[in-house]
Amino acid sequence: MRSRRALRAVAVLPLLLTPLLTPAPARAVTPARSSPLTVRVTPTAPRQGDMVFVLVTGAQNARQIEGSLDGRPLTFFPYGENWAAVVGVDLEAPPRQSTWRVGVIDAAGGAQKKAGAVTIRRRTFPEQRLSLPDYMVDLDPESERRANAEAARLRTLYDTVTPERFWAGRFTHPVAVEGPGSGFGSRRVINGKPRSPHGGTDWSADRGTPVVAANRGRVALIAEFFFGGRLVVLDHGLGLYTLYMHLDRVDVAEGAIVIRGETLGVVGSTGRATGPHLHFQVQAGRARIDPSTLFALPVGD
């Protein structure tokens, strides 16, 4: 179970551009500038599984700021003299044109709104065929109930948005092995039966290889799951989570604040795994995100 310290978070309701805008963190009031409000969305045409960076300029004196992209709320944070937010496009999001909206109330009470659209692009994912023992694929009723309960527990966690941003700057690879990892989005066929797409990236590594935090965060969950084995979940704040699965050992405690590069545990093969490896997963809310796009976020602070 998560510690009480790890549960100091609030569930965010989809209040998108309503008259009651989310209060922005307090800032010193300075004379208004004449620069116009601009919104830049990167990438401009995100693919399925992409992490999206939204930068708002010309709102230095914002008192309140709120927005949405593809129907999902944007939680903004100060970024130099500007404001920024990150939001994910799920790996199975339907390709379509999607709108974004941003609303700002400045220190003098004036309001500005901007809106636009991005095109969510289809992405081709590889097919991955695996052979596993039948008992790990065709679950008995007790194992199925356990797996469903564990999945529901994670969904509840993803729906919890901590208002504090713990992370800063670039995200780092969670294990020191060569290569970008593999398997994200793979359409998995296990023992000849189609299964859910693979929601993370796998790195093959020797048992006992250190696994480190991709960025600063709070340890939100340590558990033993049927599929994920021994795992750690980090809450990076603002709805962003990273998961580290199949660990042989965990070296941190729930509720602890860890820094980027701090050891969380070591590689193992617990849970449903054919050999030692790290399954690394990125969640922006319930959106399953390609870790490579998290590592490429154009964030410099």
Rosetta blueprint (number, residue, H / E / L):
1 M L
2 R L
3 S L
4 R L
5 R H
6 A H
7 L H
8 R L
9 A L
10 V E
11 A E
12 V L
13 L L
14 P L
15 L L
16 L L
17 L L
18 T L
19 P L
20 L L
21 L L
22 T L
23 P E
24 A L
25 P L
26 A L
27 R L
28 A L
29 V L
30 T L
31 P L
32 A L
33 R L
34 S L
35 S L
36 P L
37 L L
38 T E
39 V E
40 R E
41 V E
42 T E
43 P L
44 T L
45 A L
46 P L
47 R E
48 Q L
49 G L
50 D L
51 M E
52 V E
53 F E
54 V E
55 L E
56 V E
57 T E
58 G L
59 A L
60 Q L
61 N L
62 A E
63 R E
64 Q E
65 I E
66 E E
67 G E
68 S E
69 L E
70 D L
71 G L
72 R E
73 P E
74 L E
75 T L
76 F L
77 F E
78 P E
79 Y E
80 G L
81 E L
82 N E
83 W E
84 A E
85 A E
86 V E
87 V E
88 G E
89 V L
90 D L
91 L L
92 E L
93 A L
94 P L
95 P L
96 R E
97 Q E
98 S E
99 T E
100 W E
101 R E
102 V E
103 G E
104 V E
105 I E
106 D E
107 A L
108 A L
109 G L
110 G L
111 A E
112 Q E
113 K E
114 K E
115 A E
116 G E
117 A E
118 V E
119 T E
120 I E
121 R E
122 R L
123 R L
124 T L
125 F L
126 P L
127 E E
128 Q E
129 R E
130 L E
131 S L
132 L L
133 P L
134 D H
135 Y H
136 M H
137 V H
138 D L
139 L L
140 D L
141 P H
142 E H
143 S H
144 E H
145 R H
146 R H
147 A H
148 N H
149 A H
150 E H
151 A H
152 A H
153 R H
154 L H
155 R H
156 T H
157 L H
158 Y H
159 D L
160 T E
161 V E
162 T L
163 P L
164 E L
165 R L
166 F L
167 W L
168 A L
169 G L
170 R L
171 F L
172 T L
173 H L
174 P L
175 V E
176 A L
177 V L
178 E L
179 G L
180 P L
181 G L
182 S E
183 G L
184 F L
185 G L
186 S L
187 R E
188 R E
189 V E
190 I E
191 N L
192 G L
193 K E
194 P E
195 R L
196 S L
197 P L
198 H L
199 G L
200 G L
201 T E
202 D E
203 W E
204 S E
205 A L
206 D L
207 R L
208 G L
209 T L
210 P E
211 V E
212 V E
213 A L
214 A L
215 N L
216 R L
217 G E
218 R E
219 V E
220 A E
221 L E
222 I E
223 A E
224 E E
225 F E
226 F L
227 F L
228 G L
229 G E
230 R E
231 L E
232 V E
233 V E
234 L E
235 D E
236 H E
237 G E
238 L L
239 G L
240 L E
241 Y E
242 T E
243 L E
244 Y E
245 M E
246 H L
247 L E
248 D E
249 R E
250 V E
251 D L
252 V L
253 A L
254 E L
255 G L
256 A L
257 I E
258 V E
259 I L
260 R L
261 G L
262 E L
263 T E
264 L E
265 G E
266 V E
267 V E
268 G E
269 S L
270 T L
271 G L
272 R L
273 A L
274 T L
275 G L
276 P L
277 H E
278 L E
279 H E
280 F E
281 Q E
282 V E
283 Q E
284 A E
285 G L
286 R L
287 A E
288 R E
289 I E
290 D L
291 P H
292 S H
293 T H
294 L H
295 F H
296 A L
297 L L
298 P L
299 V L
300 G L
301 D L
